[in-house]
Amino acid sequence: MTKIKIQQVKSSIKRPQNQKRTLEALGLRGIGQVVEHESTPSILGMIDKVKHLVSTQEA
């Protein structure tokens, strides 16, 4: 599988609890942090839930 880089670009303040937990599950704690994950359907689904808070690119 391919790897995908995820960077948080917006704050999770004043966001619903499920979006905060999704960011936490992805391993993102703050703006500017970058994490790398395998491009699995579950990860892609989590990215889709918070796509307005993160930016992605293939690694």
Distance bins in CASP14 RR format, pairs under 12 A and 6 or more apart:
PFRMAT RR
TARGET T0000
AUTHOR 0000-0000-0000
RMODE 2
METHOD distances of the structure
MODEL  1
1 37 0 0 0 0 1 0 0 0 0 0 0
1 38 1 0 1 0 0 0 0 0 0 0 0
1 39 1 0 1 0 0 0 0 0 0 0 0
1 40 1 0 0 1 0 0 0 0 0 0 0
1 41 0 0 0 0 0 1 0 0 0 0 0
1 42 0 0 0 0 0 1 0 0 0 0 0
1 43 0 0 0 0 1 0 0 0 0 0 0
1 44 0 0 0 0 0 1 0 0 0 0 0
1 58 0 0 0 0 0 1 0 0 0 0 0
1 59 0 0 0 0 0 1 0 0 0 0 0
2 36 0 0 0 0 0 1 0 0 0 0 0
2 37 0 0 0 0 0 1 0 0 0 0 0
2 38 1 0 0 1 0 0 0 0 0 0 0
2 39 1 0 1 0 0 0 0 0 0 0 0
2 40 0 0 0 0 0 1 0 0 0 0 0
2 43 0 0 0 0 0 1 0 0 0 0 0
2 44 0 0 0 0 0 1 0 0 0 0 0
2 56 0 0 0 0 0 1 0 0 0 0 0
2 57 0 0 0 0 0 1 0 0 0 0 0
2 58 1 0 1 0 0 0 0 0 0 0 0
2 59 1 0 0 1 0 0 0 0 0 0 0
3 34 0 0 0 0 0 1 0 0 0 0 0
3 35 0 0 0 0 0 1 0 0 0 0 0
3 36 1 0 1 0 0 0 0 0 0 0 0
3 37 1 0 0 1 0 0 0 0 0 0 0
3 38 1 0 0 1 0 0 0 0 0 0 0
3 39 1 0 0 1 0 0 0 0 0 0 0
3 40 0 0 0 0 0 1 0 0 0 0 0
3 43 0 0 0 0 0 1 0 0 0 0 0
3 56 0 0 0 0 0 1 0 0 0 0 0
3 57 0 0 0 0 0 1 0 0 0 0 0
3 58 1 0 0 1 0 0 0 0 0 0 0
3 59 1 1 0 0 0 0 0 0 0 0 0
4 26 0 0 0 0 0 1 0 0 0 0 0
4 34 0 0 0 0 0 1 0 0 0 0 0
4 35 0 0 0 0 1 0 0 0 0 0 0
4 36 1 0 0 1 0 0 0 0 0 0 0
4 37 1 0 1 0 0 0 0 0 0 0 0
4 38 1 0 0 1 0 0 0 0 0 0 0
4 39 1 0 1 0 0 0 0 0 0 0 0
4 40 0 0 0 0 1 0 0 0 0 0 0
4 43 1 0 0 1 0 0 0 0 0 0 0
4 44 1 0 0 1 0 0 0 0 0 0 0
4 45 0 0 0 0 0 1 0 0 0 0 0
4 46 0 0 0 0 0 1 0 0 0 0 0
4 47 1 0 0 1 0 0 0 0 0 0 0
4 54 0 0 0 0 0 1 0 0 0 0 0
4 55 0 0 0 0 0 1 0 0 0 0 0
4 56 1 0 1 0 0 0 0 0 0 0 0
4 57 1 0 0 1 0 0 0 0 0 0 0
4 58 1 0 1 0 0 0 0 0 0 0 0
4 59 1 0 0 1 0 0 0 0 0 0 0
5 26 0 0 0 0 0 1 0 0 0 0 0
5 28 0 0 0 0 0 1 0 0 0 0 0
5 32 0 0 0 0 0 1 0 0 0 0 0
5 33 0 0 0 0 0 1 0 0 0 0 0
5 34 1 0 1 0 0 0 0 0 0 0 0
5 35 1 0 0 1 0 0 0 0 0 0 0
5 36 1 0 1 0 0 0 0 0 0 0 0
5 37 0 0 0 0 1 0 0 0 0 0 0
5 38 0 0 0 0 0 1 0 0 0 0 0
5 39 0 0 0 0 0 1 0 0 0 0 0
5 43 0 0 0 0 0 1 0 0 0 0 0
5 47 0 0 0 0 0 1 0 0 0 0 0
5 54 0 0 0 0 0 1 0 0 0 0 0
5 55 0 0 0 0 1 0 0 0 0 0 0
5 56 1 0 0 1 0 0 0 0 0 0 0
5 57 1 0 1 0 0 0 0 0 0 0 0
5 58 1 0 0 1 0 0 0 0 0 0 0
5 59 1 0 1 0 0 0 0 0 0 0 0
6 22 0 0 0 0 0 1 0 0 0 0 0
6 23 0 0 0 0 1 0 0 0 0 0 0
6 25 0 0 0 0 0 1 0 0 0 0 0
6 26 1 0 0 1 0 0 0 0 0 0 0
6 27 0 0 0 0 1 0 0 0 0 0 0
6 28 1 0 0 1 0 0 0 0 0 0 0
6 30 0 0 0 0 0 1 0 0 0 0 0
6 32 0 0 0 0 0 1 0 0 0 0 0
6 33 0 0 0 0 1 0 0 0 0 0 0
6 34 1 0 0 1 0 0 0 0 0 0 0
6 35 1 0 1 0 0 0 0 0 0 0 0
6 36 1 0 0 1 0 0 0 0 0 0 0
6 37 1 0 0 1 0 0 0 0 0 0 0
6 38 0 0 0 0 0 1 0 0 0 0 0
6 39 0 0 0 0 0 1 0 0 0 0 0
6 43 0 0 0 0 1 0 0 0 0 0 0
6 44 0 0 0 0 0 1 0 0 0 0 0
6 45 0 0 0 0 0 1 0 0 0 0 0
6 46 0 0 0 0 1 0 0 0 0 0 0
6 47 1 0 0 1 0 0 0 0 0 0 0
6 48 0 0 0 0 0 1 0 0 0 0 0
6 50 0 0 0 0 1 0 0 0 0 0 0
6 51 0 0 0 0 0 1 0 0 0 0 0
6 53 0 0 0 0 1 0 0 0 0 0 0
6 54 1 0 1 0 0 0 0 0 0 0 0
6 55 1 0 0 1 0 0 0 0 0 0 0
6 56 1 0 1 0 0 0 0 0 0 0 0
6 57 0 0 0 0 1 0 0 0 0 0 0
6 58 0 0 0 0 0 1 0 0 0 0 0
6 59 0 0 0 0 1 0 0 0 0 0 0
7 23 0 0 0 0 0 1 0 0 0 0 0
7 26 0 0 0 0 0 1 0 0 0 0 0
7 27 0 0 0 0 0 1 0 0 0 0 0
7 28 0 0 0 0 1 0 0 0 0 0 0
7 30 0 0 0 0 1 0 0 0 0 0 0
7 31 0 0 0 0 1 0 0 0 0 0 0
7 32 1 0 1 0 0 0 0 0 0 0 0
7 33 1 0 0 1 0 0 0 0 0 0 0
7 34 1 0 1 0 0 0 0 0 0 0 0
7 35 0 0 0 0 1 0 0 0 0 0 0
7 36 0 0 0 0 0 1 0 0 0 0 0
7 37 0 0 0 0 0 1 0 0 0 0 0
7 47 0 0 0 0 0 1 0 0 0 0 0
7 50 0 0 0 0 0 1 0 0 0 0 0
7 53 0 0 0 0 0 1 0 0 0 0 0
7 54 1 0 0 1 0 0 0 0 0 0 0
7 55 1 0 1 0 0 0 0 0 0 0 0
7 56 1 0 0 1 0 0 0 0 0 0 0
7 57 0 0 0 0 1 0 0 0 0 0 0
7 59 0 0 0 0 0 1 0 0 0 0 0
8 15 0 0 0 0 0 1 0 0 0 0 0
8 19 0 0 0 0 0 1 0 0 0 0 0
8 20 0 0 0 0 0 1 0 0 0 0 0
8 22 0 0 0 0 0 1 0 0 0 0 0
8 23 1 0 0 1 0 0 0 0 0 0 0
8 24 0 0 0 0 0 1 0 0 0 0 0
8 26 0 0 0 0 1 0 0 0 0 0 0
8 27 0 0 0 0 1 0 0 0 0 0 0
8 28 1 0 1 0 0 0 0 0 0 0 0
8 29 0 0 0 0 1 0 0 0 0 0 0
8 30 1 0 1 0 0 0 0 0 0 0 0
8 31 1 0 1 0 0 0 0 0 0 0 0
8 32 1 0 1 0 0 0 0 0 0 0 0
8 33 1 0 1 0 0 0 0 0 0 0 0
8 34 0 0 0 0 1 0 0 0 0 0 0
8 35 0 0 0 0 1 0 0 0 0 0 0
8 47 0 0 0 0 0 1 0 0 0 0 0
8 50 0 0 0 0 1 0 0 0 0 0 0
8 51 0 0 0 0 0 1 0 0 0 0 0
8 52 0 0 0 0 0 1 0 0 0 0 0
8 53 1 0 0 1 0 0 0 0 0 0 0
8 54 1 0 1 0 0 0 0 0 0 0 0
8 55 0 0 0 0 1 0 0 0 0 0 0
8 56 0 0 0 0 0 1 0 0 0 0 0
9 23 0 0 0 0 0 1 0 0 0 0 0
9 28 0 0 0 0 0 1 0 0 0 0 0
9 30 0 0 0 0 1 0 0 0 0 0 0
9 31 1 0 0 1 0 0 0 0 0 0 0
9 32 1 0 0 1 0 0 0 0 0 0 0
9 33 0 0 0 0 0 1 0 0 0 0 0
9 34 0 0 0 0 0 1 0 0 0 0 0
9 50 0 0 0 0 0 1 0 0 0 0 0
9 51 0 0 0 0 0 1 0 0 0 0 0
9 52 0 0 0 0 1 0 0 0 0 0 0
9 53 1 0 0 1 0 0 0 0 0 0 0
9 54 1 0 0 1 0 0 0 0 0 0 0
9 55 1 0 1 0 0 0 0 0 0 0 0
9 56 0 0 0 0 0 1 0 0 0 0 0
9 57 0 0 0 0 0 1 0 0 0 0 0
10 19 0 0 0 0 0 1 0 0 0 0 0
10 23 0 0 0 0 1 0 0 0 0 0 0
10 28 0 0 0 0 0 1 0 0 0 0 0
10 30 0 0 0 0 1 0 0 0 0 0 0
10 31 1 0 0 1 0 0 0 0 0 0 0
10 32 0 0 0 0 1 0 0 0 0 0 0
10 50 0 0 0 0 1 0 0 0 0 0 0
10 51 0 0 0 0 0 1 0 0 0 0 0
10 52 1 0 0 1 0 0 0 0 0 0 0
10 53 1 0 1 0 0 0 0 0 0 0 0
10 54 1 0 0 1 0 0 0 0 0 0 0
10 55 0 0 0 0 1 0 0 0 0 0 0
11 19 0 0 0 0 0 1 0 0 0 0 0
11 20 0 0 0 0 0 1 0 0 0 0 0
11 23 0 0 0 0 1 0 0 0 0 0 0
11 28 0 0 0 0 0 1 0 0 0 0 0
11 29 0 0 0 0 0 1 0 0 0 0 0
11 30 1 0 0 1 0 0 0 0 0 0 0
11 31 1 0 0 1 0 0 0 0 0 0 0
11 32 0 0 0 0 0 1 0 0 0 0 0
11 33 0 0 0 0 0 1 0 0 0 0 0
11 50 0 0 0 0 0 1 0 0 0 0 0
11 52 0 0 0 0 0 1 0 0 0 0 0
11 53 1 0 0 1 0 0 0 0 0 0 0
11 54 0 0 0 0 0 1 0 0 0 0 0
12 18 0 0 0 0 0 1 0 0 0 0 0
12 19 1 0 0 1 0 0 0 0 0 0 0
12 20 1 0 1 0 0 0 0 0 0 0 0
12 21 0 0 0 0 1 0 0 0 0 0 0
12 22 0 0 0 0 1 0 0 0 0 0 0
12 23 1 0 1 0 0 0 0 0 0 0 0
12 24 0 0 0 0 1 0 0 0 0 0 0
12 26 0 0 0 0 0 1 0 0 0 0 0
12 27 0 0 0 0 0 1 0 0 0 0 0
12 28 0 0 0 0 1 0 0 0 0 0 0
12 29 0 0 0 0 1 0 0 0 0 0 0
12 30 1 0 0 1 0 0 0 0 0 0 0
12 31 0 0 0 0 1 0 0 0 0 0 0
12 33 0 0 0 0 0 1 0 0 0 0 0
12 50 0 0 0 0 1 0 0 0 0 0 0
12 52 0 0 0 0 0 1 0 0 0 0 0
12 53 1 0 0 1 0 0 0 0 0 0 0
12 54 0 0 0 0 0 1 0 0 0 0 0
13 19 0 0 0 0 0 1 0 0 0 0 0
13 20 0 0 0 0 1 0 0 0 0 0 0
13 23 0 0 0 0 0 1 0 0 0 0 0
13 30 0 0 0 0 0 1 0 0 0 0 0
13 31 0 0 0 0 0 1 0 0 0 0 0
13 53 0 0 0 0 0 1 0 0 0 0 0
14 20 0 0 0 0 1 0 0 0 0 0 0
14 53 0 0 0 0 0 1 0 0 0 0 0
15 21 0 0 0 0 0 1 0 0 0 0 0
15 22 0 0 0 0 1 0 0 0 0 0 0
15 23 0 0 0 0 1 0 0 0 0 0 0
15 24 0 0 0 0 0 1 0 0 0 0 0
15 49 0 0 0 0 0 1 0 0 0 0 0
15 50 0 0 0 0 1 0 0 0 0 0 0
15 52 0 0 0 0 1 0 0 0 0 0 0
15 53 1 0 0 1 0 0 0 0 0 0 0
15 54 0 0 0 0 0 1 0 0 0 0 0
16 22 0 0 0 0 1 0 0 0 0 0 0
16 23 0 0 0 0 0 1 0 0 0 0 0
16 49 0 0 0 0 1 0 0 0 0 0 0
16 50 0 0 0 0 0 1 0 0 0 0 0
16 52 0 0 0 0 0 1 0 0 0 0 0
16 53 0 0 0 0 0 1 0 0 0 0 0
17 23 0 0 0 0 0 1 0 0 0 0 0
17 24 0 0 0 0 0 1 0 0 0 0 0
18 24 0 0 0 0 0 1 0 0 0 0 0
18 25 0 0 0 0 0 1 0 0 0 0 0
18 46 0 0 0 0 0 1 0 0 0 0 0
18 49 1 0 0 1 0 0 0 0 0 0 0
18 50 0 0 0 0 1 0 0 0 0 0 0
19 25 0 0 0 0 0 1 0 0 0 0 0
19 26 0 0 0 0 0 1 0 0 0 0 0
19 28 0 0 0 0 0 1 0 0 0 0 0
19 46 0 0 0 0 0 1 0 0 0 0 0
19 47 0 0 0 0 0 1 0 0 0 0 0
19 48 0 0 0 0 0 1 0 0 0 0 0
19 49 1 0 0 1 0 0 0 0 0 0 0
19 50 1 0 1 0 0 0 0 0 0 0 0
19 51 0 0 0 0 0 1 0 0 0 0 0
19 52 0 0 0 0 1 0 0 0 0 0 0
19 53 1 0 0 1 0 0 0 0 0 0 0
19 54 0 0 0 0 0 1 0 0 0 0 0
20 26 0 0 0 0 0 1 0 0 0 0 0
20 27 0 0 0 0 0 1 0 0 0 0 0
20 28 0 0 0 0 0 1 0 0 0 0 0
20 29 0 0 0 0 0 1 0 0 0 0 0
20 30 0 0 0 0 0 1 0 0 0 0 0
20 49 0 0 0 0 0 1 0 0 0 0 0
20 50 0 0 0 0 1 0 0 0 0 0 0
20 53 0 0 0 0 1 0 0 0 0 0 0
21 27 0 0 0 0 0 1 0 0 0 0 0
21 28 0 0 0 0 0 1 0 0 0 0 0
21 46 0 0 0 0 1 0 0 0 0 0 0
21 49 0 0 0 0 1 0 0 0 0 0 0
21 50 0 0 0 0 1 0 0 0 0 0 0
22 28 0 0 0 0 1 0 0 0 0 0 0
22 42 0 0 0 0 0 1 0 0 0 0 0
22 43 0 0 0 0 0 1 0 0 0 0 0
22 45 0 0 0 0 1 0 0 0 0 0 0
22 46 1 0 1 0 0 0 0 0 0 0 0
22 47 0 0 0 0 1 0 0 0 0 0 0
22 48 0 0 0 0 1 0 0 0 0 0 0
22 49 1 0 1 0 0 0 0 0 0 0 0
22 50 1 0 1 0 0 0 0 0 0 0 0
22 51 0 0 0 0 0 1 0 0 0 0 0
22 52 0 0 0 0 0 1 0 0 0 0 0
22 53 0 0 0 0 1 0 0 0 0 0 0
22 54 0 0 0 0 1 0 0 0 0 0 0
23 29 1 0 0 1 0 0 0 0 0 0 0
23 30 0 0 0 0 1 0 0 0 0 0 0
23 31 0 0 0 0 0 1 0 0 0 0 0
23 32 0 0 0 0 0 1 0 0 0 0 0
23 33 0 0 0 0 1 0 0 0 0 0 0
23 35 0 0 0 0 0 1 0 0 0 0 0
23 46 0 0 0 0 1 0 0 0 0 0 0
23 47 0 0 0 0 0 1 0 0 0 0 0
23 49 0 0 0 0 1 0 0 0 0 0 0
23 50 1 0 1 0 0 0 0 0 0 0 0
23 51 0 0 0 0 0 1 0 0 0 0 0
23 52 0 0 0 0 0 1 0 0 0 0 0
23 53 1 0 0 1 0 0 0 0 0 0 0
23 54 1 0 0 1 0 0 0 0 0 0 0
24 30 0 0 0 0 0 1 0 0 0 0 0
24 33 0 0 0 0 0 1 0 0 0 0 0
24 35 0 0 0 0 0 1 0 0 0 0 0
24 46 0 0 0 0 0 1 0 0 0 0 0
24 50 0 0 0 0 0 1 0 0 0 0 0
24 53 0 0 0 0 0 1 0 0 0 0 0
25 35 0 0 0 0 0 1 0 0 0 0 0
25 37 0 0 0 0 0 1 0 0 0 0 0
25 42 0 0 0 0 1 0 0 0 0 0 0
25 43 0 0 0 0 1 0 0 0 0 0 0
25 45 0 0 0 0 0 1 0 0 0 0 0
25 46 1 0 0 1 0 0 0 0 0 0 0
25 47 0 0 0 0 0 1 0 0 0 0 0
25 49 0 0 0 0 1 0 0 0 0 0 0
25 50 0 0 0 0 1 0 0 0 0 0 0
26 33 0 0 0 0 1 0 0 0 0 0 0
26 34 0 0 0 0 0 1 0 0 0 0 0
26 35 1 0 0 1 0 0 0 0 0 0 0
26 36 0 0 0 0 0 1 0 0 0 0 0
26 37 1 0 0 1 0 0 0 0 0 0 0
26 42 0 0 0 0 0 1 0 0 0 0 0
26 43 1 0 0 1 0 0 0 0 0 0 0
26 44 0 0 0 0 0 1 0 0 0 0 0
26 45 0 0 0 0 0 1 0 0 0 0 0
26 46 1 0 1 0 0 0 0 0 0 0 0
26 47 1 0 0 1 0 0 0 0 0 0 0
26 48 0 0 0 0 0 1 0 0 0 0 0
26 49 0 0 0 0 1 0 0 0 0 0 0
26 50 1 0 0 1 0 0 0 0 0 0 0
26 51 0 0 0 0 0 1 0 0 0 0 0
26 53 0 0 0 0 0 1 0 0 0 0 0
26 54 1 0 0 1 0 0 0 0 0 0 0
26 56 0 0 0 0 0 1 0 0 0 0 0
27 33 1 0 0 1 0 0 0 0 0 0 0
27 34 0 0 0 0 0 1 0 0 0 0 0
27 35 1 0 1 0 0 0 0 0 0 0 0
27 36 0 0 0 0 0 1 0 0 0 0 0
27 37 0 0 0 0 1 0 0 0 0 0 0
27 43 0 0 0 0 0 1 0 0 0 0 0
27 46 0 0 0 0 0 1 0 0 0 0 0
27 47 0 0 0 0 0 1 0 0 0 0 0
27 50 0 0 0 0 0 1 0 0 0 0 0
27 54 0 0 0 0 0 1 0 0 0 0 0
28 34 0 0 0 0 1 0 0 0 0 0 0
28 35 1 0 0 1 0 0 0 0 0 0 0
28 36 0 0 0 0 0 1 0 0 0 0 0
28 37 0 0 0 0 0 1 0 0 0 0 0
28 46 0 0 0 0 0 1 0 0 0 0 0
28 47 0 0 0 0 0 1 0 0 0 0 0
28 50 0 0 0 0 1 0 0 0 0 0 0
28 53 0 0 0 0 1 0 0 0 0 0 0
28 54 1 0 0 1 0 0 0 0 0 0 0
28 55 0 0 0 0 0 1 0 0 0 0 0
28 56 0 0 0 0 0 1 0 0 0 0 0
29 35 0 0 0 0 1 0 0 0 0 0 0
30 53 0 0 0 0 0 1 0 0 0 0 0
30 54 0 0 0 0 0 1 0 0 0 0 0
31 53 0 0 0 0 1 0 0 0 0 0 0
31 54 0 0 0 0 0 1 0 0 0 0 0
31 55 0 0 0 0 0 1 0 0 0 0 0
32 53 0 0 0 0 0 1 0 0 0 0 0
32 54 0 0 0 0 1 0 0 0 0 0 0
32 55 0 0 0 0 1 0 0 0 0 0 0
33 53 0 0 0 0 0 1 0 0 0 0 0
33 54 0 0 0 0 1 0 0 0 0 0 0
33 55 0 0 0 0 0 1 0 0 0 0 0
34 54 0 0 0 0 1 0 0 0 0 0 0
34 55 0 0 0 0 1 0 0 0 0 0 0
34 56 0 0 0 0 0 1 0 0 0 0 0
34 57 0 0 0 0 1 0 0 0 0 0 0
34 59 0 0 0 0 1 0 0 0 0 0 0
35 43 0 0 0 0 0 1 0 0 0 0 0
35 46 0 0 0 0 0 1 0 0 0 0 0
35 47 0 0 0 0 0 1 0 0 0 0 0
35 54 0 0 0 0 1 0 0 0 0 0 0
35 55 0 0 0 0 0 1 0 0 0 0 0
35 56 0 0 0 0 0 1 0 0 0 0 0
35 59 0 0 0 0 0 1 0 0 0 0 0
36 43 0 0 0 0 0 1 0 0 0 0 0
36 56 0 0 0 0 0 1 0 0 0 0 0
36 57 0 0 0 0 0 1 0 0 0 0 0
36 58 0 0 0 0 0 1 0 0 0 0 0
36 59 1 0 1 0 0 0 0 0 0 0 0
37 43 1 0 1 0 0 0 0 0 0 0 0
37 44 0 0 0 0 1 0 0 0 0 0 0
37 45 0 0 0 0 0 1 0 0 0 0 0
37 46 0 0 0 0 1 0 0 0 0 0 0
37 47 0 0 0 0 1 0 0 0 0 0 0
37 54 0 0 0 0 0 1 0 0 0 0 0
37 56 0 0 0 0 1 0 0 0 0 0 0
37 58 0 0 0 0 0 1 0 0 0 0 0
37 59 0 0 0 0 1 0 0 0 0 0 0
38 44 0 0 0 0 0 1 0 0 0 0 0
38 58 0 0 0 0 0 1 0 0 0 0 0
38 59 0 0 0 0 1 0 0 0 0 0 0
39 45 0 0 0 0 0 1 0 0 0 0 0
39 46 0 0 0 0 0 1 0 0 0 0 0
39 47 0 0 0 0 1 0 0 0 0 0 0
39 56 0 0 0 0 1 0 0 0 0 0 0
39 57 0 0 0 0 0 1 0 0 0 0 0
39 58 1 0 0 1 0 0 0 0 0 0 0
39 59 0 0 0 0 1 0 0 0 0 0 0
40 46 0 0 0 0 1 0 0 0 0 0 0
40 47 0 0 0 0 0 1 0 0 0 0 0
41 47 0 0 0 0 0 1 0 0 0 0 0
41 48 0 0 0 0 0 1 0 0 0 0 0
42 48 0 0 0 0 0 1 0 0 0 0 0
42 49 0 0 0 0 0 1 0 0 0 0 0
43 49 0 0 0 0 0 1 0 0 0 0 0
43 50 0 0 0 0 0 1 0 0 0 0 0
43 54 0 0 0 0 0 1 0 0 0 0 0
43 56 0 0 0 0 1 0 0 0 0 0 0
44 50 0 0 0 0 0 1 0 0 0 0 0
44 51 0 0 0 0 0 1 0 0 0 0 0
44 54 0 0 0 0 0 1 0 0 0 0 0
44 56 0 0 0 0 1 0 0 0 0 0 0
45 51 0 0 0 0 1 0 0 0 0 0 0
45 54 0 0 0 0 0 1 0 0 0 0 0
45 56 0 0 0 0 0 1 0 0 0 0 0
46 53 0 0 0 0 0 1 0 0 0 0 0
46 54 0 0 0 0 1 0 0 0 0 0 0
46 56 0 0 0 0 0 1 0 0 0 0 0
47 53 0 0 0 0 1 0 0 0 0 0 0
47 54 1 0 0 1 0 0 0 0 0 0 0
47 55 0 0 0 0 1 0 0 0 0 0 0
47 56 1 0 0 1 0 0 0 0 0 0 0
47 57 0 0 0 0 0 1 0 0 0 0 0
48 54 0 0 0 0 0 1 0 0 0 0 0
48 56 0 0 0 0 0 1 0 0 0 0 0
50 56 0 0 0 0 0 1 0 0 0 0 0
END
